Amino acid sequence: MAYSLDLRKKIIDYRKKHTLEETHLAFNISISTILDWEVLQEETGSLKKRPLNRSFKKIDPIALAEYIIEFPDSYLHEMAEHFNCTTTAVFYA
């Protein structure tokens, strides 16, 4: 679970007046997380989380949805054959 924006701001403000080790001990936040937030603020000017850029692994979700609309009664093994993957991959997609 992500830390709230208010807590991130409070920690970064505290860090401006204290050492990295003091900040780590005061808030029980890992040093790498604090450093990541400092870099994030330098790069973007904000402490908001960056959006995740996740891509599909094997099956394009849009292509799968279109296939299901076109062939609603198809079996998993038929979909797997169409997308050239396993039935397990179709199941999880």
N, CA, C and O atoms as a Tinker XYZ file with bonds, in Angstrom:
   372  protein
     1  N      0.848000   -1.179000    0.000000    73     2
     2  CA     0.000000    0.000000    0.000000    64     1     3
     3  C      0.890000    1.238000    0.000000    63     2     4     5
     4  O      1.910000    1.276000    0.688000    81     3
     5  N      0.512000    2.223000   -0.752000    73     3     6
     6  CA     1.302000    3.437000   -0.906000    64     5     7
     7  C      1.126000    4.358000    0.303000    63     6     8     9
     8  O      0.086000    4.366000    0.962000    81     7
     9  N      2.172000    5.126000    0.566000    73     7    10
    10  CA     2.102000    6.119000    1.631000    64     9    11
    11  C      1.306000    7.322000    1.130000    63    10    12    13
    12  O      1.351000    7.652000   -0.055000    81    11
    13  N      0.583000    7.969000    2.031000    73    11    14
    14  CA    -0.236000    9.114000    1.635000    64    13    15
    15  C      0.647000   10.283000    1.221000    63    14    16    17
    16  O      1.807000   10.378000    1.621000    81    15
    17  N      0.087000   11.153000    0.427000    73    15    18
    18  CA     0.815000   12.315000   -0.055000    64    17    19
    19  C      1.201000   13.232000    1.102000    63    18    20    21
    20  O      2.288000   13.810000    1.103000    81    19
    21  N      0.318000   13.363000    2.081000    73    19    22
    22  CA     0.610000   14.204000    3.248000    64    21    23
    23  C      1.810000   13.681000    4.024000    63    22    24    25
    24  O      2.668000   14.457000    4.444000    81    23
    25  N      1.871000   12.368000    4.215000    73    23    26
    26  CA     2.993000   11.777000    4.940000    64    25    27
    27  C      4.286000   11.961000    4.156000    63    26    28    29
    28  O      5.326000   12.264000    4.741000    81    27
    29  N      4.234000   11.783000    2.847000    73    27    30
    30  CA     5.424000   11.981000    2.026000    64    29    31
    31  C      5.949000   13.407000    2.171000    63    30    32    33
    32  O      7.153000   13.617000    2.321000    81    31
    33  N      5.036000   14.396000    2.124000    73    31    34
    34  CA     5.451000   15.792000    2.268000    64    33    35
    35  C      6.063000   16.038000    3.634000    63    34    36    37
    36  O      7.076000   16.728000    3.752000    81    35
    37  N      5.451000   15.474000    4.666000    73    35    38
    38  CA     5.952000   15.657000    6.019000    64    37    39
    39  C      7.367000   15.079000    6.151000    63    38    40    41
    40  O      8.236000   15.695000    6.769000    81    39
    41  N      7.593000   13.911000    5.575000    73    39    42
    42  CA     8.896000   13.268000    5.661000    64    41    43
    43  C      9.947000   14.068000    4.895000    63    42    44    45
    44  O     11.062000   14.248000    5.384000    81    43
    45  N      9.607000   14.547000    3.705000    73    43    46
    46  CA    10.558000   15.334000    2.908000    64    45    47
    47  C     10.863000   16.665000    3.598000    63    46    48    49
    48  O     12.006000   17.120000    3.572000    81    47
    49  N      9.866000   17.292000    4.208000    73    47    50
    50  CA    10.112000   18.528000    4.962000    64    49    51
    51  C     11.018000   18.260000    6.160000    63    50    52    53
    52  O     11.909000   19.057000    6.453000    81    51
    53  N     10.798000   17.157000    6.844000    73    51    54
    54  CA    11.634000   16.772000    7.979000    64    53    55
    55  C     13.063000   16.516000    7.507000    63    54    56    57
    56  O     14.024000   16.877000    8.186000    81    55
    57  N     13.190000   15.899000    6.352000    73    55    58
    58  CA    14.501000   15.541000    5.789000    64    57    59
    59  C     15.334000   16.779000    5.463000    63    58    60    61
    60  O     16.562000   16.718000    5.510000    81    59
    61  N     14.698000   17.888000    5.139000    73    59    62
    62  CA    15.426000   19.116000    4.808000    64    61    63
    63  C     16.225000   19.642000    5.988000    63    62    64    65
    64  O     17.238000   20.315000    5.798000    81    63
    65  N     15.780000   19.342000    7.218000    73    63    66
    66  CA    16.431000   19.845000    8.426000    64    65    67
    67  C     17.205000   18.769000    9.183000    63    66    68    69
    68  O     17.893000   19.070000   10.158000    81    67
    69  N     17.096000   17.516000    8.738000    73    67    70
    70  CA    17.742000   16.415000    9.452000    64    69    71
    71  C     18.492000   15.517000    8.465000    63    70    72    73
    72  O     18.312000   15.610000    7.251000    81    71
    73  N     19.321000   14.663000    9.012000    73    71    74
    74  CA    20.084000   13.740000    8.173000    64    73    75
    75  C     19.171000   12.628000    7.674000    63    74    76    77
    76  O     18.052000   12.442000    8.152000    81    75
    77  N     19.683000   11.911000    6.714000    73    75    78
    78  CA    18.930000   10.794000    6.158000    64    77    79
    79  C     18.685000    9.724000    7.217000    63    78    80    81
    80  O     17.590000    9.166000    7.297000    81    79
    81  N     19.689000    9.442000    8.018000    73    79    82
    82  CA    19.563000    8.431000    9.076000    64    81    83
    83  C     18.543000    8.853000   10.128000    63    82    84    85
    84  O     17.751000    8.029000   10.584000    81    83
    85  N     18.551000   10.131000   10.520000    73    83    86
    86  CA    17.571000   10.625000   11.499000    64    85    87
    87  C     16.152000   10.519000   10.951000    63    86    88    89
    88  O     15.227000   10.149000   11.674000    81    87
    89  N     15.985000   10.841000    9.684000    73    87    90
    90  CA    14.664000   10.748000    9.060000    64    89    91
    91  C     14.199000    9.301000    9.021000    63    90    92    93
    92  O     13.044000    8.996000    9.318000    81    91
    93  N     15.109000    8.424000    8.654000    73    91    94
    94  CA    14.803000    6.986000    8.608000    64    93    95
    95  C     14.352000    6.481000    9.978000    63    94    96    97
    96  O     13.359000    5.759000   10.075000    81    95
    97  N     15.056000    6.847000   11.009000    73    95    98
    98  CA    14.719000    6.381000   12.359000    64    97    99
    99  C     13.446000    7.029000   12.889000    63    98   100   101
   100  O     12.672000    6.379000   13.593000    81    99
   101  N     13.216000    8.294000   12.564000    73    99   102
   102  CA    12.036000    8.999000   13.081000    64   101   103
   103  C     10.740000    8.466000   12.491000    63   102   104   105
   104  O      9.734000    8.366000   13.193000    81   103
   105  N     10.756000    8.123000   11.206000    73   103   106
   106  CA     9.526000    7.714000   10.538000    64   105   107
   107  C      9.472000    6.226000   10.216000    63   106   108   109
   108  O      8.446000    5.727000    9.753000    81   107
   109  N     10.565000    5.520000   10.459000    73   107   110
   110  CA    10.648000    4.084000   10.164000    64   109   111
   111  C     10.336000    3.813000    8.680000    63   110   112   113
   112  O      9.606000    2.883000    8.339000    81   111
   113  N     10.906000    4.646000    7.826000    73   111   114
   114  CA    10.787000    4.517000    6.366000    64   113   115
   115  C     12.175000    4.188000    5.844000    63   114   116   117
   116  O     13.166000    4.750000    6.311000    81   115
   117  N     12.253000    3.289000    4.887000    73   115   118
   118  CA    13.564000    2.895000    4.379000    64   117   119
   119  C     14.276000    4.075000    3.725000    63   118   120   121
   120  O     13.651000    4.979000    3.171000    81   119
   121  N     15.581000    4.035000    3.806000    73   119   122
   122  CA    16.403000    5.101000    3.241000    64   121   123
   123  C     16.202000    5.185000    1.731000    63   122   124   125
   124  O     16.141000    6.277000    1.167000    81   123
   125  N     16.099000    4.037000    1.084000    73   123   126
   126  CA    15.923000    4.048000   -0.367000    64   125   127
   127  C     14.598000    4.701000   -0.759000    63   126   128   129
   128  O     14.528000    5.381000   -1.783000    81   127
   129  N     13.564000    4.505000    0.026000    73   127   130
   130  CA    12.275000    5.133000   -0.252000    64   129   131
   131  C     12.379000    6.647000   -0.117000    63   130   132   133
   132  O     11.855000    7.386000   -0.951000    81   131
   133  N     13.039000    7.099000    0.910000    73   131   134
   134  CA    13.214000    8.538000    1.112000    64   133   135
   135  C     13.987000    9.141000   -0.056000    63   134   136   137
   136  O     13.618000   10.195000   -0.575000    81   135
   137  N     15.055000    8.474000   -0.465000    73   135   138
   138  CA    15.843000    8.953000   -1.597000    64   137   139
   139  C     15.024000    8.949000   -2.890000    63   138   140   141
   140  O     15.133000    9.871000   -3.698000    81   139
   141  N     14.208000    7.916000   -3.085000    73   139   142
   142  CA    13.338000    7.857000   -4.265000    64   141   143
   143  C     12.372000    9.037000   -4.290000    63   142   144   145
   144  O     12.136000    9.629000   -5.343000    81   143
   145  N     11.813000    9.377000   -3.126000    73   143   146
   146  CA    10.882000   10.498000   -3.062000    64   145   147
   147  C     11.592000   11.818000   -3.359000    63   146   148   149
   148  O     11.026000   12.694000   -4.012000    81   147
   149  N     12.829000   11.961000   -2.881000    73   147   150
   150  CA    13.585000   13.178000   -3.168000    64   149   151
   151  C     13.838000   13.316000   -4.671000    63   150   152   153
   152  O     13.703000   14.406000   -5.227000    81   151
   153  N     14.200000   12.224000   -5.319000    73   151   154
   154  CA    14.418000   12.234000   -6.763000    64   153   155
   155  C     13.106000   12.536000   -7.487000    63   154   156   157
   156  O     13.086000   13.319000   -8.436000    81   155
   157  N     12.022000   11.924000   -7.045000    73   155   158
   158  CA    10.717000   12.156000   -7.654000    64   157   159
   159  C     10.340000   13.631000   -7.576000    63   158   160   161
   160  O      9.843000   14.202000   -8.547000    81   159
   161  N     10.577000   14.241000   -6.426000    73   159   162
   162  CA    10.234000   15.656000   -6.266000    64   161   163
   163  C     11.128000   16.537000   -7.140000    63   162   164   165
   164  O     10.660000   17.532000   -7.695000    81   163
   165  N     12.397000   16.184000   -7.266000    73   163   166
   166  CA    13.293000   16.956000   -8.128000    64   165   167
   167  C     12.875000   16.862000   -9.593000    63   166   168   169
   168  O     12.889000   17.858000  -10.317000    81   167
   169  N     12.504000   15.662000  -10.018000    73   167   170
   170  CA    12.179000   15.439000  -11.425000    64   169   171
   171  C     10.809000   15.975000  -11.823000    63   170   172   173
   172  O     10.653000   16.554000  -12.898000    81   171
   173  N      9.822000   15.784000  -10.962000    73   171   174
   174  CA     8.453000   16.140000  -11.335000    64   173   175
   175  C      7.917000   17.363000  -10.595000    63   174   176   177
   176  O      6.928000   17.957000  -11.024000    81   175
   177  N      8.554000   17.743000   -9.493000    73   175   178
   178  CA     8.053000   18.854000   -8.695000    64   177   179
   179  C      6.899000   18.461000   -7.791000    63   178   180   181
   180  O      6.277000   19.312000   -7.154000    81   179
   181  N      6.616000   17.163000   -7.739000    73   179   182
   182  CA     5.506000   16.663000   -6.939000    64   181   183
   183  C      5.917000   15.340000   -6.293000    63   182   184   185
   184  O      6.873000   14.693000   -6.721000    81   183
   185  N      5.192000   14.959000   -5.276000    73   183   186
   186  CA     5.439000   13.679000   -4.617000    64   185   187
   187  C      4.375000   12.650000   -4.961000    63   186   188   189
   188  O      4.319000   11.583000   -4.349000    81   187
   189  N      3.527000   12.965000   -5.939000    73   187   190
   190  CA     2.491000   12.011000   -6.346000    64   189   191
   191  C      3.137000   10.805000   -7.002000    63   190   192   193
   192  O      4.162000   10.919000   -7.674000    81   191
   193  N      2.529000    9.659000   -6.801000    73   191   194
   194  CA     3.026000    8.431000   -7.418000    64   193   195
   195  C      2.978000    8.547000   -8.931000    63   194   196   197
   196  O      2.045000    9.116000   -9.499000    81   195
   197  N      3.986000    8.003000   -9.563000    73   195   198
   198  CA     3.976000    7.954000  -11.024000    64   197   199
   199  C      3.015000    6.851000  -11.456000    63   198   200   201
   200  O      2.916000    5.820000  -10.790000    81   199
   201  N      2.314000    7.058000  -12.556000    73   199   202
   202  CA     1.410000    6.000000  -13.026000    64   201   203
   203  C      2.208000    4.777000  -13.483000    63   202   204   205
   204  O      3.293000    4.900000  -14.050000    81   203
   205  N      1.653000    3.617000  -13.226000    73   203   206
   206  CA     2.297000    2.379000  -13.651000    64   205   207
   207  C      2.070000    2.170000  -15.137000    63   206   208   209
   208  O      0.960000    2.347000  -15.637000    81   207
   209  N      3.107000    1.800000  -15.823000    73   207   210
   210  CA     3.012000    1.521000  -17.250000    64   209   211
   211  C      3.137000    0.021000  -17.455000    63   210   212   213
   212  O      4.191000   -0.483000  -17.843000    81   211
   213  N      2.072000   -0.663000  -17.195000    73   211   214
   214  CA     2.086000   -2.110000  -17.341000    64   213   215
   215  C      1.640000   -2.493000  -18.740000    63   214   216   217
   216  O      0.714000   -1.908000  -19.301000    81   215
   217  N      2.306000   -3.469000  -19.277000    73   215   218
   218  CA     1.916000   -3.955000  -20.590000    64   217   219
   219  C      1.474000   -5.405000  -20.450000    63   218   220   221
   220  O      1.792000   -6.079000  -19.471000    81   219
   221  N      0.746000   -5.860000  -21.435000    73   219   222
   222  CA     0.290000   -7.233000  -21.395000    64   221   223
   223  C      1.460000   -8.154000  -21.686000    63   222   224   225
   224  O      2.410000   -7.766000  -22.365000    81   223
   225  N      1.390000   -9.365000  -21.174000    73   223   226
   226  CA     2.484000  -10.320000  -21.339000    64   225   227
   227  C      2.369000  -11.068000  -22.657000    63   226   228   229
   228  O      3.274000  -10.991000  -23.487000    81   227
   229  N      1.292000  -11.778000  -22.861000    73   227   230
   230  CA     1.151000  -12.606000  -24.046000    64   229   231
   231  C     -0.048000  -12.226000  -24.894000    63   230   232   233
   232  O      0.016000  -12.248000  -26.123000    81   231
   233  N     -1.128000  -11.880000  -24.239000    73   231   234
   234  CA    -2.377000  -11.643000  -24.965000    64   233   235
   235  C     -2.795000  -10.192000  -24.789000    63   234   236   237
   236  O     -2.929000   -9.700000  -23.669000    81   235
   237  N     -2.996000   -9.531000  -25.889000    73   235   238
   238  CA    -3.492000   -8.155000  -25.866000    64   237   239
   239  C     -4.929000   -8.186000  -25.334000    63   238   240   241
   240  O     -5.787000   -8.834000  -25.934000    81   239
   241  N     -5.208000   -7.495000  -24.217000    73   239   242
   242  CA    -6.553000   -7.552000  -23.638000    64   241   243
   243  C     -7.642000   -7.041000  -24.582000    63   242   244   245
   244  O     -8.768000   -7.538000  -24.557000    81   243
   245  N     -7.318000   -6.069000  -25.397000    73   243   246
   246  CA    -8.318000   -5.545000  -26.338000    64   245   247
   247  C     -8.623000   -6.590000  -27.408000    63   246   248   249
   248  O     -9.780000   -6.805000  -27.770000    81   247
   249  N     -7.563000   -7.239000  -27.911000    73   247   250
   250  CA    -7.761000   -8.285000  -28.921000    64   249   251
   251  C     -8.556000   -9.452000  -28.342000    63   250   252   253
   252  O     -9.395000  -10.036000  -29.028000    81   251
   253  N     -8.291000   -9.790000  -27.081000    73   251   254
   254  CA    -9.027000  -10.874000  -26.429000    64   253   255
   255  C    -10.503000  -10.511000  -26.278000    63   254   256   257
   256  O    -11.381000  -11.337000  -26.526000    81   255
   257  N    -10.769000   -9.282000  -25.873000    73   255   258
   258  CA   -12.160000   -8.841000  -25.715000    64   257   259
   259  C    -12.899000   -8.876000  -27.055000    63   258   260   261
   260  O    -14.056000   -9.291000  -27.124000    81   259
   261  N    -12.227000   -8.442000  -28.103000    73   259   262
   262  CA   -12.844000   -8.476000  -29.431000    64   261   263
   263  C    -13.112000   -9.917000  -29.875000    63   262   264   265
   264  O    -14.148000  -10.207000  -30.474000    81   263
   265  N    -12.181000  -10.802000  -29.579000    73   263   266
   266  CA   -12.351000  -12.212000  -29.938000    64   265   267
   267  C    -13.547000  -12.815000  -29.200000    63   266   268   269
   268  O    -14.337000  -13.559000  -29.782000    81   267
   269  N    -13.671000  -12.489000  -27.924000    73   267   270
   270  CA   -14.776000  -13.024000  -27.120000    64   269   271
   271  C    -16.118000  -12.489000  -27.625000    63   270   272   273
   272  O    -17.110000  -13.218000  -27.636000    81   271
   273  N    -16.153000  -11.236000  -28.037000    73   271   274
   274  CA   -17.396000  -10.681000  -28.586000    64   273   275
   275  C    -17.759000  -11.383000  -29.892000    63   274   276   277
   276  O    -18.929000  -11.668000  -30.148000    81   275
   277  N    -16.757000  -11.658000  -30.708000    73   275   278
   278  CA   -17.008000  -12.313000  -31.992000    64   277   279
   279  C    -17.341000  -13.795000  -31.833000    63   278   280   281
   280  O    -18.190000  -14.327000  -32.548000    81   279
   281  N    -16.665000  -14.460000  -30.890000    73   279   282
   282  CA   -16.879000  -15.897000  -30.658000    64   281   283
   283  C    -17.169000  -16.140000  -29.174000    63   282   284   285
   284  O    -16.298000  -16.633000  -28.456000    81   283
   285  N    -18.371000  -15.806000  -28.700000    73   283   286
   286  CA   -18.660000  -15.900000  -27.260000    64   285   287
   287  C    -18.702000  -17.325000  -26.715000    63   286   288   289
   288  O    -18.532000  -17.521000  -25.512000    81   287
   289  N    -18.923000  -18.324000  -27.567000    73   287   290
   290  CA   -19.035000  -19.695000  -27.095000    64   289   291
   291  C    -17.750000  -20.498000  -27.267000    63   290   292   293
   292  O    -17.767000  -21.720000  -27.125000    81   291
   293  N    -16.652000  -19.842000  -27.567000    73   291   294
   294  CA   -15.413000  -20.581000  -27.811000    64   293   295
   295  C    -14.808000  -21.067000  -26.492000    63   294   296   297
   296  O    -14.973000  -20.440000  -25.445000    81   295
   297  N    -14.118000  -22.176000  -26.569000    73   295   298
   298  CA   -13.464000  -22.763000  -25.411000    64   297   299
   299  C    -12.088000  -22.133000  -25.213000    63   298   300   301
   300  O    -11.541000  -21.496000  -26.113000    81   299
   301  N    -11.543000  -22.327000  -24.006000    73   299   302
   302  CA   -10.223000  -21.787000  -23.717000    64   301   303
   303  C     -9.164000  -22.323000  -24.676000    63   302   304   305
   304  O     -8.290000  -21.580000  -25.124000    81   303
   305  N     -9.246000  -23.610000  -24.986000    73   303   306
   306  CA    -8.222000  -24.189000  -25.867000    64   305   307
   307  C     -8.318000  -23.602000  -27.273000    63   306   308   309
   308  O     -7.309000  -23.519000  -27.973000    81   307
   309  N     -9.512000  -23.194000  -27.698000    73   307   310
   310  CA    -9.662000  -22.552000  -29.002000    64   309   311
   311  C     -9.060000  -21.140000  -28.982000    63   310   312   313
   312  O     -8.403000  -20.712000  -29.932000    81   311
   313  N     -9.297000  -20.446000  -27.897000    73   311   314
   314  CA    -8.697000  -19.114000  -27.759000    64   313   315
   315  C     -7.175000  -19.212000  -27.706000    63   314   316   317
   316  O     -6.472000  -18.408000  -28.319000    81   315
   317  N     -6.674000  -20.197000  -26.973000    73   315   318
   318  CA    -5.227000  -20.382000  -26.865000    64   317   319
   319  C     -4.619000  -20.674000  -28.229000    63   318   320   321
   320  O     -3.536000  -20.187000  -28.551000    81   319
   321  N     -5.309000  -21.459000  -29.014000    73   319   322
   322  CA    -4.823000  -21.766000  -30.363000    64   321   323
   323  C     -4.810000  -20.503000  -31.229000    63   322   324   325
   324  O     -3.871000  -20.277000  -31.993000    81   323
   325  N     -5.848000  -19.691000  -31.104000    73   323   326
   326  CA    -5.936000  -18.457000  -31.883000    64   325   327
   327  C     -4.814000  -17.481000  -31.504000    63   326   328   329
   328  O     -4.222000  -16.847000  -32.378000    81   327
   329  N     -4.522000  -17.362000  -30.201000    73   327   330
   330  CA    -3.506000  -16.423000  -29.721000    64   329   331
   331  C     -2.122000  -17.055000  -29.593000    63   330   332   333
   332  O     -1.176000  -16.401000  -29.153000    81   331
   333  N     -2.004000  -18.324000  -29.975000    73   331   334
   334  CA    -0.726000  -19.041000  -29.955000    64   333   335
   335  C     -0.089000  -19.026000  -28.558000    63   334   336   337
   336  O      1.066000  -18.637000  -28.390000    81   335
   337  N     -0.872000  -19.459000  -27.565000    73   335   338
   338  CA    -0.379000  -19.529000  -26.196000    64   337   339
   339  C     -1.072000  -20.697000  -25.497000    63   338   340   341
   340  O     -1.771000  -21.477000  -26.144000    81   339
   341  N     -0.889000  -20.824000  -24.202000    73   339   342
   342  CA    -1.487000  -21.917000  -23.445000    64   341   343
   343  C     -2.882000  -21.535000  -22.965000    63   342   344   345
   344  O     -3.254000  -20.361000  -22.957000    81   343
   345  N     -3.637000  -22.537000  -22.571000    73   343   346
   346  CA    -4.969000  -22.273000  -22.021000    64   345   347
   347  C     -4.872000  -21.532000  -20.697000    63   346   348   349
   348  O     -5.752000  -20.739000  -20.362000    81   347
   349  N     -3.814000  -21.783000  -19.949000    73   347   350
   350  CA    -3.608000  -21.087000  -18.680000    64   349   351
   351  C     -3.423000  -19.593000  -18.910000    63   350   352   353
   352  O     -3.945000  -18.774000  -18.154000    81   351
   353  N     -2.682000  -19.243000  -19.951000    73   351   354
   354  CA    -2.478000  -17.820000  -20.262000    64   353   355
   355  C     -3.805000  -17.150000  -20.620000    63   354   356   357
   356  O     -4.054000  -16.013000  -20.219000    81   355
   357  N     -4.638000  -17.838000  -21.358000    73   355   358
   358  CA    -5.954000  -17.290000  -21.714000    64   357   359
   359  C     -6.800000  -17.149000  -20.456000    63   358   360   361
   360  O     -7.482000  -16.140000  -20.273000    81   359
   361  N     -6.758000  -18.151000  -19.592000    73   359   362
   362  CA    -7.535000  -18.137000  -18.367000    64   361   363
   363  C     -7.180000  -16.914000  -17.520000    63   362   364   365
   364  O     -8.071000  -16.217000  -17.035000    81   363
   365  N     -5.882000  -16.649000  -17.340000    73   363   366
   366  CA    -5.449000  -15.521000  -16.512000    64   365   367
   367  C     -5.654000  -14.172000  -17.204000    63   366   368   369
   368  O     -5.832000  -13.150000  -16.541000    81   367
   369  N     -5.629000  -14.175000  -18.522000    73   367   370
   370  CA    -5.851000  -12.903000  -19.252000    64   369   371
   371  C     -7.304000  -12.499000  -19.123000    63   370   372
   372  O     -7.708000  -11.466000  -19.657000    81   371
